[in-house]
Amino acid sequence: MTSGERLRRKGQASPTPFANLIVVGASAGGYHAFAEILKNLSADMPAAIVILLHAALRSPSFLRESLARSSRLPIIEVEHREPLRQGFLFVLPPGRSAIFGQGVITTEQEILDRPLSTINRLFASAATTYSKRVIGVVLTGLLRDGAEGLRAVHEAGGLTIVQNPLEAEYPDMPTNAMEGLPVTFCLNLAEIGPALELLVRRTARFETGLTVAVRTLRDRAALLLRLIEQSFRNEGTREFLNNELASLRHEIQAIDDLVKADFAKTHLNGNAG
């Protein structure tokens, strides 16, 4: 039994069709960047998420075992071939790429090419297979792997996110990814997880709820405004974000009204006493 099979038995019983495929690539500094993003992702993400790190670590399972401490999502280590599932995180063996097809992901045999292009191949395959359902994310790293792959995602109609090079631990990869490519969003690392939470719900109801703290909702509204400012190249996404912002402002106003009504009631009762 593979480690992927063991992990699946702890998660969902059967595959779930996914609305989005998120592919994330990083190199130097990537482990910490992955952990920062994962801690902001909920367990009910309507997406399958695949991450690829260039550098080999202490052991083939080290990345998966380490990221499990940050992730609410069940993790599948892809050793050979795995069915893609919504709400699961798929971790590729460090330094190896994969291809997509017929609802599955299959690891490639190790290719020791120079310069490295594992992220490019992963993203290009995702774009070919799932087109506008793909969100490609390039994080910290050296050299320029991911640039051509992100372009493939963009040309297929998907969304592209690049970590802000000014705050990336190693800015080469995000800088090169934006060279000549109109990326959809350039975000600080702490913003990427919350942004993915918003973007994967373009075709799903995004519940805010009156039980969510006003401060949290206002933080989310601020992020929505930032995303809207950068989404002018994608009208469908811009419309979704504007609708979300309008709905969110309605929720905030409703909470404010409840707080004011409760305050007035408490004040009135206090005076009556």
C-alpha positions as CSV (number, residue, x, y, z in Angstrom):
1,M,0.0,0.0,0.0
2,T,1.4,3.4,-1.0
3,S,1.6,6.4,1.4
4,G,-1.0,8.1,-0.9
5,E,-3.4,5.2,-0.3
6,R,-2.9,5.3,3.4
7,L,-3.6,9.0,3.5
8,R,-6.7,8.7,1.3
9,R,-8.3,6.3,3.7
10,K,-8.1,9.0,6.4
11,G,-9.8,11.5,4.1
12,Q,-12.8,11.4,1.8
13,A,-14.2,8.0,0.8
14,S,-14.6,8.6,-2.9
15,P,-13.3,11.1,-5.5
16,T,-15.1,14.5,-5.7
17,P,-15.2,16.5,-9.0
18,F,-13.2,19.7,-8.6
19,A,-14.1,23.1,-9.8
20,N,-10.6,24.4,-9.8
21,L,-7.0,23.1,-10.1
22,I,-4.4,25.1,-8.2
23,V,-0.7,24.5,-9.2
24,V,2.0,26.0,-7.0
25,G,5.7,26.0,-7.8
26,A,8.7,27.2,-5.8
27,S,12.4,26.6,-5.4
28,A,14.7,28.1,-2.8
29,G,12.7,29.3,0.2
30,G,9.7,27.4,-1.0
31,Y,9.1,25.2,2.0
32,H,8.4,28.2,4.3
33,A,6.3,29.9,1.6
34,F,4.1,26.8,1.1
35,A,3.5,26.6,4.9
36,E,2.4,30.3,5.0
37,I,-0.1,29.7,2.2
38,L,-1.5,26.5,3.6
39,K,-2.3,27.8,7.0
40,N,-4.8,30.1,5.4
41,L,-6.7,27.5,3.4
42,S,-9.9,26.0,4.7
43,A,-10.7,22.3,4.6
44,D,-13.6,22.8,2.2
45,M,-11.7,24.3,-0.7
46,P,-13.5,23.6,-4.0
47,A,-10.2,22.8,-5.6
48,A,-7.5,20.2,-6.0
49,I,-4.1,21.7,-5.1
50,V,-0.8,20.4,-6.4
51,I,2.6,21.8,-5.1
52,L,6.0,21.3,-6.5
53,L,9.3,22.2,-4.9
54,H,12.6,22.0,-6.9
55,A,15.1,21.1,-4.2
56,A,15.4,17.7,-2.7
57,L,15.0,17.7,1.1
58,R,16.0,15.3,3.9
59,S,13.8,12.5,2.6
60,P,11.2,12.1,-0.1
61,S,8.4,12.3,2.6
62,F,9.9,15.2,4.5
63,L,7.9,17.9,2.6
64,R,4.6,16.2,3.1
65,E,5.2,15.4,6.7
66,S,6.3,18.9,7.5
67,L,3.4,20.6,5.6
68,A,0.9,18.5,7.4
69,R,1.5,20.6,10.4
70,S,0.3,23.7,8.5
71,S,-2.5,22.3,6.4
72,R,-6.2,21.6,7.2
73,L,-6.4,19.8,3.9
74,P,-5.6,16.1,3.8
75,I,-2.4,15.5,1.9
76,I,-1.6,12.9,-0.7
77,E,2.0,12.2,-1.7
78,V,2.0,11.4,-5.4
79,E,4.4,8.6,-5.9
80,H,3.2,7.4,-9.3
81,R,-0.4,8.0,-10.4
82,E,-3.3,9.4,-8.3
83,P,-6.9,10.5,-9.0
84,L,-7.4,14.2,-8.5
85,R,-9.8,15.2,-5.8
86,Q,-11.4,18.4,-4.6
87,G,-10.3,19.4,-1.1
88,F,-7.0,17.5,-1.2
89,L,-3.4,18.7,-1.4
90,F,-1.2,16.7,-3.7
91,V,2.6,16.8,-3.0
92,L,5.0,15.8,-5.7
93,P,8.4,14.3,-5.0
94,P,10.8,17.2,-4.7
95,G,12.5,17.9,-8.0
96,R,10.1,15.8,-10.2
97,S,7.3,17.1,-12.4
98,A,4.0,15.6,-13.3
99,I,1.4,15.6,-16.1
100,F,-2.4,15.7,-15.9
101,G,-5.0,13.7,-17.8
102,Q,-8.4,12.0,-17.4
103,G,-8.8,13.2,-13.8
104,V,-5.5,11.9,-12.7
105,I,-2.0,13.2,-12.0
106,T,1.0,11.1,-13.0
107,T,4.6,11.8,-11.9
108,E,7.3,12.0,-14.6
109,Q,10.5,10.0,-14.5
110,E,13.2,12.2,-13.1
111,I,14.7,14.4,-15.8
112,L,18.0,16.0,-14.9
113,D,17.8,18.8,-17.4
114,R,19.4,22.2,-17.1
115,P,18.1,24.7,-16.7
116,L,15.4,23.2,-14.6
117,S,11.9,23.2,-16.1
118,T,9.8,21.0,-13.8
119,I,7.4,23.8,-12.8
120,N,7.0,24.8,-16.5
121,R,6.0,21.3,-17.5
122,L,3.6,20.9,-14.6
123,F,1.9,24.2,-15.3
124,A,1.8,23.7,-19.1
125,S,0.1,20.2,-18.6
126,A,-2.4,21.7,-16.2
127,A,-3.2,24.5,-18.7
128,T,-3.6,22.1,-21.6
129,T,-5.9,19.8,-19.6
130,Y,-8.0,22.2,-17.5
131,S,-7.6,25.6,-19.2
132,K,-9.5,28.3,-17.4
133,R,-10.1,26.2,-14.3
134,V,-6.4,26.5,-13.5
135,I,-4.9,29.0,-11.0
136,G,-1.1,29.0,-11.3
137,V,1.1,30.3,-8.5
138,V,4.8,31.1,-8.7
139,L,6.7,31.7,-5.4
140,T,10.2,32.3,-4.2
141,G,13.1,30.7,-6.1
142,L,16.2,31.1,-8.1
143,L,16.5,31.2,-12.0
144,R,13.4,31.3,-14.1
145,D,11.5,28.0,-14.0
146,G,7.7,28.7,-13.9
147,A,7.8,31.7,-16.2
148,E,6.8,29.7,-19.4
149,G,4.4,27.5,-17.4
150,L,2.6,30.6,-16.0
151,R,2.4,32.0,-19.5
152,A,0.7,28.7,-20.6
153,V,-1.9,29.1,-17.8
154,H,-2.5,32.7,-18.8
155,E,-2.9,31.9,-22.5
156,A,-5.4,29.0,-21.6
157,G,-7.6,31.5,-19.8
158,G,-6.6,30.6,-16.2
159,L,-5.6,32.9,-13.4
160,T,-2.0,33.7,-12.5
161,I,-0.5,34.7,-9.2
162,V,3.1,35.7,-8.5
163,Q,4.6,36.4,-5.1
164,N,5.7,40.0,-4.8
165,P,9.4,39.8,-5.7
166,L,10.1,42.7,-3.2
167,E,9.3,40.4,-0.3
168,A,10.2,37.0,-1.7
169,E,13.1,35.3,0.0
170,Y,14.6,34.6,-3.5
171,P,13.1,37.0,-6.0
172,D,14.4,35.5,-9.3
173,M,11.5,33.2,-10.1
174,P,8.7,35.7,-9.4
175,T,10.6,38.5,-11.2
176,N,11.2,36.4,-14.3
177,A,7.6,35.1,-14.3
178,M,6.3,38.7,-14.6
179,E,8.8,39.6,-17.3
180,G,6.6,40.3,-20.4
181,L,3.6,38.5,-18.9
182,P,0.5,40.4,-17.6
183,V,0.0,38.3,-14.5
184,T,-3.4,38.5,-13.0
185,F,-2.2,39.2,-9.4
186,C,1.1,40.1,-7.8
187,L,0.6,39.6,-4.0
188,N,2.5,39.5,-0.8
189,L,2.9,36.0,0.5
190,A,0.5,36.5,3.4
191,E,-2.2,37.6,0.9
192,I,-1.9,34.5,-1.4
193,G,-3.8,32.0,0.8
194,P,-6.7,34.3,1.5
195,A,-6.8,35.3,-2.2
196,L,-7.0,31.6,-3.2
197,E,-9.8,31.1,-0.8
198,L,-11.7,33.9,-2.6
199,L,-10.9,33.0,-6.1
200,V,-11.7,29.3,-6.0
201,R,-15.3,30.2,-5.0
202,R,-15.9,32.1,-8.3
203,T,-18.5,29.4,-9.1
204,A,-19.5,28.5,-5.5
205,R,-21.4,30.4,-2.9
206,F,-19.0,32.1,-0.5
207,E,-20.6,32.3,2.9
208,T,-19.5,35.0,5.2
209,G,-22.1,34.7,8.0
210,L,-22.9,37.2,10.7
211,T,-20.9,35.1,13.2
212,V,-17.7,36.2,11.5
213,A,-16.0,39.0,13.3
214,V,-16.4,42.5,11.7
215,R,-12.6,43.0,11.8
216,T,-12.1,39.8,9.8
217,L,-14.7,40.8,7.3
218,R,-13.1,44.2,6.8
219,D,-9.7,42.6,6.3
220,R,-11.3,40.5,3.6
221,A,-12.9,43.5,2.1
222,A,-9.5,45.2,1.9
223,L,-8.1,42.2,0.2
224,L,-11.0,42.1,-2.3
225,L,-10.3,45.8,-3.2
226,R,-6.7,44.9,-3.8
227,L,-7.6,42.0,-6.0
228,I,-10.2,44.1,-7.9
229,E,-7.5,46.8,-8.7
230,Q,-5.4,44.1,-10.4
231,S,-8.1,42.1,-12.1
232,F,-8.8,44.5,-15.0
233,R,-7.4,41.9,-17.5
234,N,-10.0,39.3,-16.6
235,E,-13.6,40.6,-16.7
236,G,-15.2,37.5,-15.4
237,T,-13.0,37.4,-12.3
238,R,-13.4,41.2,-11.8
239,E,-17.2,40.8,-11.9
240,F,-17.1,38.0,-9.4
241,L,-14.9,40.0,-7.0
242,N,-17.1,43.1,-7.3
243,N,-20.1,41.0,-6.4
244,E,-18.3,39.5,-3.5
245,L,-17.3,42.9,-2.2
246,A,-20.9,44.2,-2.5
247,S,-22.2,41.1,-0.6
248,L,-19.4,41.5,2.0
249,R,-20.3,45.2,2.6
250,H,-23.9,44.2,3.0
251,E,-22.8,41.6,5.7
252,I,-20.7,44.2,7.5
253,Q,-23.5,46.7,7.5
254,A,-25.9,44.0,8.8
255,I,-23.5,43.3,11.7
256,D,-23.0,47.0,12.4
257,D,-26.8,47.4,12.6
258,L,-27.1,44.5,15.0
259,V,-24.3,45.8,17.2
260,K,-26.0,49.3,17.2
261,A,-29.4,47.8,18.0
262,D,-27.9,45.7,20.8
263,F,-26.1,48.7,22.2
264,A,-29.3,50.8,22.1
265,K,-31.3,48.0,23.8
266,T,-28.7,47.6,26.5
267,H,-28.5,51.3,27.0
268,L,-32.2,51.7,27.2
269,N,-32.5,48.8,29.7
270,G,-29.8,50.4,31.8
271,N,-31.6,53.7,31.9
272,A,-34.9,52.0,32.8
273,G,-33.1,50.3,35.7
